[in-house]
Amino acid sequence: MSEFVMSIGGDPVGPESTFGVINPSTGEVFAQAPECSKDQLDAAFTSAQSAFSSWRSDEDQRRKTLLAMADVLLASIDTLAPLLTTEQGKPLNDAGVEVFAAAIWCQYFANLETPPQVIQDDADALVHVVRRPLGVVAAITPWNFPLTLAFWKIAPALLAGNTVVIKPSPFTPLSTLKAVELLQEVLPAGVLNAVSGGDQLGAWMTNHPVPRKVSFTGSVETGKKVAQSAAPDLKRVTLELGGNDAAIILDDADPQWVAKGIFAGAFNNNGQVCSAIKRVYVPDEIYGEVVDALADFASSVKVGDGLDPTSKLGPINNAPQYERVKMLVADALSSGATAVTGGHAMDRPGYFFEPTILTGIAEGTRIVDEEQFGPALPVMSYSSVDDALERANATTFGLSGSVWSADPDRAAVVANQLECGTVWINTHLALAPNQPFGGCKWSGIGVENGPWGLSEFTEVQAVYRSRTDDGLNISTAGLVS
Ligand code: NAD
């Protein structure tokens, strides 16, 4: 049986059956997670629906509760971070940052004011626009940042007055289950429910008649299925999907300086970041120097078990992703690419792969065209900025991108031409709760974070108060004159 429970209607709910969760540093099952049944999912949605009318009615309580949730999360870092490291693989310090970010997101939304807009205030009418909650939100998350991404959804959804049922990835269910269990002490019953299970559970959620909104983060392939499944009863969707971010380096960039930033932007979380740098374009003049500097960083970084405090990078999270990275690198090498460093799985238990820098590679190779989502980076040369821009934009992805230069204004002109939801200049992966984040093209629909993300958990209502004696205003007056 499992020591982990789902949270349904404020109660800890044990499983009818379980599935194993693997520690990617060992490749061994270390815990059992509850496998949510259809009846249990129904109970979670029913609880969320029952809690909605009271939760939506008291904004002050919602703000106080979000602040209390932040306190619970901050007080639980020592419980949640090691659990996250053990199921996800990331170094313990990074896991702590994830829990901290979850708390910061709760605090940010607790304090975010979105006053009603008055659009007319004259002798005819007072008209204002308000935002109303949607109802029950189904939140579905991936395995790369289980806690941070959960609270990108939970915090704004709850502030807006919705109630939530969240399902983490089957590869990393435990930290989310534990966080939601701990949060029940400050939440009214049924406001935030957590269930766990495989991909089929996600499909049941998007098909279910109760939720009015699906907030999904995951792959493009699954995102399309979610959109189809949500369509028949017109559930609202926000889809945060994959990316194939390009970084374009301009010819005035110092190679050592730029390599440091590019390495950090590409290898954060072992490359398992939707908006990590996944392709680099370097001008011919400095190509060799940039490659050498990147190879130095990649070959000297300490890779190991995330619970070892000296590890800077952990394993790849799961066996299918590990096999995919191995396949993509092998495919590149067999197509003529060179691994200037790395190129192989590490000879130890678990899903460890050498940080890899690939050269002699171009578009048309799978690891350049597809999202590798792992510690292997193709570095390509270019001869004109227009050529680099065209190649950077020649993709169905459009999540984010960056331009690097000694002259930020020059970089901004190039960045302005990148087709993606976020462009960074001289950095990559700078994210904040007040900054909208979302993708163009197949990288998603809608955004998260800031007032823009909050509004995705609402619908607009126009409130028109007539001030004319006869109740006839512009459009109605014409009908009777
Ligand atoms: P995934 O699409 O395989 O799974 C994501 C979640 O969807 C999991 O909880 C999974 O169980 C669930 N799911 C699977 N099939 C489903 C279905 N038919 N209906 C409903 N839910 C279903 O993605 P993953 O492998 O867990 O995550 C990696 C992907 O997520 C990468 O492509 C990455 O770029 C993307 N991602 C995007 C963002 C962003 O904000 N844009 C952030 C992180 C990760």
Boltz pocket constraint, residues with backbone or C-beta under 6 A from the ligand:
constraints:
  - pocket:
      binder: B
      contacts: [[A, 140], [A, 141], [A, 142], [A, 143], [A, 144], [A, 145], [A, 149], [A, 167], [A, 168], [A, 169], [A, 170], [A, 197], [A, 198], [A, 199], [A, 200], [A, 201], [A, 202], [A, 203], [A, 204], [A, 206], [A, 217], [A, 218], [A, 219], [A, 220], [A, 221], [A, 222], [A, 223], [A, 225], [A, 226], [A, 239], [A, 240], [A, 241], [A, 242], [A, 243], [A, 273], [A, 274], [A, 275], [A, 371], [A, 373], [A, 399], [A, 439], [A, 443], [A, 444]]
      max_distance: 6.0
